[in-house]
Every structure is written in C-alpha cells, then in structure tokens.
C-alpha cells in the first residue's frame, strides 16, 4: 500500500474512533431536592463520585435541583421537562408524585431518552413506565420496619408525622408503619402536615407539641426526615414527653446520631442515600454507553436500622462524607 493511502486510512480510522467515542459518551441529567436540604447533599456526594466514572468515559452529569417545596407536585413534573429540553441521553429521577410525574417521564422515554428511577419509586413503577430500573429503598417495608421497632419498644400507640402528604414515598412509609403496629395489636395514626412545613422546623415543632398535648396517649412517632426529627424533638420536649416518647426518623443527620448516642432518639431508618445516585448514574450510563442490562430489579439500598447497637460505625462513615 502506498504511503498516501496508509495515511488516509489511518486518518479515517481516527475519525471513526473519535466519532464512536462521542456517540458512546453518556450525557446524564439527574434530578434532586433543594440545595439546603441536608439529605440531598448526601445524594450529591454520590453524584459527584459517579460523575468521575461518567466523565472518564467522555460523558457528563448535570444535577438539576428543585428550588422550593412549596408547589411540590407541579415543580417535580416541570423539572423533568426542563431536563428533557436539555436533550440528555439519560435522566435519573425520583418518582415522588406519580400523578404529576408519570406523564413527563413517559415523554422523556418517548423522546428516546433512557430513564432510571431512584430514591422515589419502585421496581414495579419502573417497569410500568418503561424505565430501565429503580435504585433506592422500598418505602412500605421501611415503614413496616419502623412500626415493628415501635412494637418491640413497647409503644401502644404510634404516630407517623407526614410533612409530605400525597407523595408516594411518605404515604407508603406511613402505611407500612401503621400496618405493622395494628397487625401487632397496637394502634397508629398519621399526622398530615402542609407541605410548606417541610423544611420549616418551627412549624413542625409547634404542630408536634400541639398534637401530643391533645393526644397524650401517643407513645412514639416517626418523622419523614432527619430535619423533621430535629424539630419534632423540640416539640416533644415542649410537650413534656422527652424520655417517655420513642422517637424515630426516616434518614438521619449528625444531630440524629447524637440523640441516639445520648438516648434521646431510639432509631433511624437508613436508605443509604449515597449509594442511590452512585449506582443509578453508573447503571444508566453503562446502559447507554455499552448496552449493559442488570437482571436484578429493583436494586434496593434499604431499609436498614441505625440505633444504639451500630451508631458508632455509622458515625465513622459520616466522617468520610458518605453516610
């Protein structure tokens, strides 16, 4: 072969190789909660670590966050459409409010965008919508685990403090909690609060104080998040029930762990949020880049229980930014 033909063939090979690399590089959009929401900053650590792998293969990760929770259902749907407009190869999204979000998720899939559900949703919902998988906790079993803990702790009447009523995540948690307690011969009820109280510690504390004052027979309760547990602990103290009230929370922060260490909170249900975007992004990018497919669905990261028996090990993970 003449030198000119060799050079031309080599140049064509380089172009094809470059084109193939670009075609395989997954651009991912991932949707999450507010920037000042401590839970979603644990999610961000997982996103940042997953981004390293995606970028190493020539792709990108764009993190889109809700600005507030005041108009939650509508905003959760709109942010999916914002992601679609960016024309990514894939979207990782929590299915918090199916009634609002199912439509936009289907629009994304119809546009040729691969979707994976994480944090909010289920394997069944992922299959229904055509998403490739679900990564996260199973909310109903998480609620049951919390209810069973209350039963084992001797609580006769429990309370599910719901600051996100109407969302699948919160409703499934409360249902599991109430079912587990009632099936054990105890009782439980839900305290639904306006979504505007989510992230408003003063409002949550006041609501908990008022409810416990009016219902002194309630012996234990669980909150939807760690910040709500911080607020609930204040309301419990104001109601004069510190030490006699069994407090639990879904998720945790350092204040939660400190209360568990000092016997002021019994337990937290852990869904390991760091793992959720870490796995979701990499599974999604790998499916786009390399055509991979996992037979395991859903991929569960919880529920786990943190209490006095394992709080020290959890604190070690907190120091590394992944718990």
Beta strands, then each sheet from edge to edge (+ up, - down):
strand 1: 27-32
strand 2: 60-65
strand 3: 90-93
strand 4: 114-118
strand 5: 134-137
strand 6: 157-162
strand 7: 187-192
strand 8: 220-223
strand 9: 246-250
strand 10: 267-270
strand 11: 299-302
strand 12: 304-306
sheet 1: 2+ 1+ 3+ 4+ 5+ 11+
sheet 2: 7+ 6+ 8+ 9+ 10+ 12-
end
